[in-house]
Amino acid sequence: MHFATEEKYFKEFNYENTETHIYEHHQFAEKIEELKTKLAQGESITIEVLEFVKNWLTHHIKEVDKKYIKCFNEHGLK
Protein backbone atom coordinates (compact mmCIF):
# COMPACT_ATOMS: atom_id res chain seq x y z
CA MET A 1 0.00 0.00 0.00
CA HIS A 2 2.84 2.39 0.87
CA PHE A 3 4.60 1.83 -2.45
CA ALA A 4 1.34 2.20 -4.39
CA THR A 5 0.63 5.54 -2.72
CA GLU A 6 4.12 6.87 -3.45
CA GLU A 7 3.92 5.70 -7.06
CA LYS A 8 0.50 7.30 -7.53
CA TYR A 9 1.93 10.66 -6.51
CA PHE A 10 5.07 10.16 -8.62
CA LYS A 11 2.89 9.85 -11.69
CA GLU A 12 0.44 12.56 -10.66
CA PHE A 13 3.24 15.06 -9.96
CA ASN A 14 5.44 13.93 -12.86
CA TYR A 15 8.31 13.16 -10.47
CA GLU A 16 11.58 13.06 -12.40
CA ASN A 17 12.96 9.90 -10.74
CA THR A 18 9.77 7.84 -11.03
CA GLU A 19 11.22 4.95 -13.03
CA THR A 20 14.28 4.51 -10.82
CA HIS A 21 12.24 4.71 -7.64
CA ILE A 22 9.62 2.24 -8.85
CA TYR A 23 12.44 -0.12 -9.91
CA GLU A 24 13.72 -0.09 -6.32
CA HIS A 25 10.22 -0.90 -5.06
CA HIS A 26 10.11 -3.89 -7.42
CA GLN A 27 13.55 -5.02 -6.26
CA PHE A 28 12.31 -4.83 -2.66
CA ALA A 29 9.24 -6.94 -3.45
CA GLU A 30 11.35 -9.51 -5.28
CA LYS A 31 13.75 -9.79 -2.34
CA ILE A 32 10.85 -10.29 0.06
CA GLU A 33 9.53 -13.12 -2.12
CA GLU A 34 13.01 -14.67 -2.21
CA LEU A 35 13.25 -14.51 1.57
CA LYS A 36 9.78 -16.01 1.97
CA THR A 37 10.78 -18.91 -0.28
CA LYS A 38 13.98 -19.52 1.66
CA LEU A 39 12.07 -19.46 4.93
CA ALA A 40 9.46 -21.88 3.61
CA GLN A 41 12.29 -24.22 2.60
CA GLY A 42 13.57 -24.17 6.16
CA GLU A 43 16.62 -22.01 5.53
CA SER A 44 17.95 -19.74 8.24
CA ILE A 45 17.54 -16.19 6.97
CA THR A 46 17.93 -14.13 10.13
CA ILE A 47 21.23 -12.45 9.22
CA GLU A 48 20.15 -11.94 5.61
CA VAL A 49 16.92 -10.27 6.75
CA LEU A 50 18.76 -8.02 9.21
CA GLU A 51 21.26 -6.92 6.56
CA PHE A 52 18.52 -6.38 3.98
CA VAL A 53 16.41 -4.25 6.34
CA LYS A 54 19.46 -2.27 7.46
CA ASN A 55 20.46 -1.55 3.87
CA TRP A 56 16.88 -0.66 2.92
CA LEU A 57 16.58 1.78 5.81
CA THR A 58 19.95 3.43 5.23
CA HIS A 59 19.82 3.54 1.45
CA HIS A 60 16.24 3.71 0.29
CA ILE A 61 14.55 5.58 3.10
CA LYS A 62 17.38 7.89 4.14
CA GLU A 63 18.60 8.64 0.61
CA VAL A 64 16.16 7.71 -2.16
CA ASP A 65 12.92 8.72 -0.43
CA LYS A 66 14.37 12.10 0.55
CA LYS A 67 14.70 12.97 -3.15
CA TYR A 68 10.94 13.25 -3.66
CA ILE A 69 10.23 15.45 -0.63
CA LYS A 70 10.69 18.73 -2.53
CA CYS A 71 8.45 17.56 -5.37
CA PHE A 72 5.71 16.40 -2.99
CA ASN A 73 5.91 19.61 -0.95
CA GLU A 74 5.62 21.72 -4.10
CA HIS A 75 2.34 19.92 -4.82
CA GLY A 76 0.92 20.50 -1.34
CA LEU A 77 1.92 17.27 0.41
CA LYS A 78 3.73 17.74 3.70
C-alpha positions as CSV (number, residue, x, y, z in Angstrom):
1,M,0.0,0.0,0.0
2,H,2.8,2.4,0.9
3,F,4.6,1.8,-2.5
4,A,1.3,2.2,-4.4
5,T,0.6,5.5,-2.7
6,E,4.1,6.9,-3.4
7,E,3.9,5.7,-7.1
8,K,0.5,7.3,-7.5
9,Y,1.9,10.7,-6.5
10,F,5.1,10.2,-8.6
11,K,2.9,9.9,-11.7
12,E,0.4,12.6,-10.7
13,F,3.2,15.1,-10.0
14,N,5.4,13.9,-12.9
15,Y,8.3,13.2,-10.5
16,E,11.6,13.1,-12.4
17,N,13.0,9.9,-10.7
18,T,9.8,7.8,-11.0
19,E,11.2,4.9,-13.0
20,T,14.3,4.5,-10.8
21,H,12.2,4.7,-7.6
22,I,9.6,2.2,-8.9
23,Y,12.4,-0.1,-9.9
24,E,13.7,-0.1,-6.3
25,H,10.2,-0.9,-5.1
26,H,10.1,-3.9,-7.4
27,Q,13.6,-5.0,-6.3
28,F,12.3,-4.8,-2.7
29,A,9.2,-6.9,-3.4
30,E,11.4,-9.5,-5.3
31,K,13.7,-9.8,-2.3
32,I,10.9,-10.3,0.1
33,E,9.5,-13.1,-2.1
34,E,13.0,-14.7,-2.2
35,L,13.2,-14.5,1.6
36,K,9.8,-16.0,2.0
37,T,10.8,-18.9,-0.3
38,K,14.0,-19.5,1.7
39,L,12.1,-19.5,4.9
40,A,9.5,-21.9,3.6
41,Q,12.3,-24.2,2.6
42,G,13.6,-24.2,6.2
43,E,16.6,-22.0,5.5
44,S,18.0,-19.7,8.2
45,I,17.5,-16.2,7.0
46,T,17.9,-14.1,10.1
47,I,21.2,-12.5,9.2
48,E,20.2,-11.9,5.6
49,V,16.9,-10.3,6.7
50,L,18.8,-8.0,9.2
51,E,21.3,-6.9,6.6
52,F,18.5,-6.4,4.0
53,V,16.4,-4.3,6.3
54,K,19.5,-2.3,7.5
55,N,20.5,-1.6,3.9
56,W,16.9,-0.7,2.9
57,L,16.6,1.8,5.8
58,T,19.9,3.4,5.2
59,H,19.8,3.5,1.5
60,H,16.2,3.7,0.3
61,I,14.5,5.6,3.1
62,K,17.4,7.9,4.1
63,E,18.6,8.6,0.6
64,V,16.2,7.7,-2.2
65,D,12.9,8.7,-0.4
66,K,14.4,12.1,0.5
67,K,14.7,13.0,-3.1
68,Y,10.9,13.3,-3.7
69,I,10.2,15.5,-0.6
70,K,10.7,18.7,-2.5
71,C,8.4,17.6,-5.4
72,F,5.7,16.4,-3.0
73,N,5.9,19.6,-1.0
74,E,5.6,21.7,-4.1
75,H,2.3,19.9,-4.8
76,G,0.9,20.5,-1.3
77,L,1.9,17.3,0.4
78,K,3.7,17.7,3.7
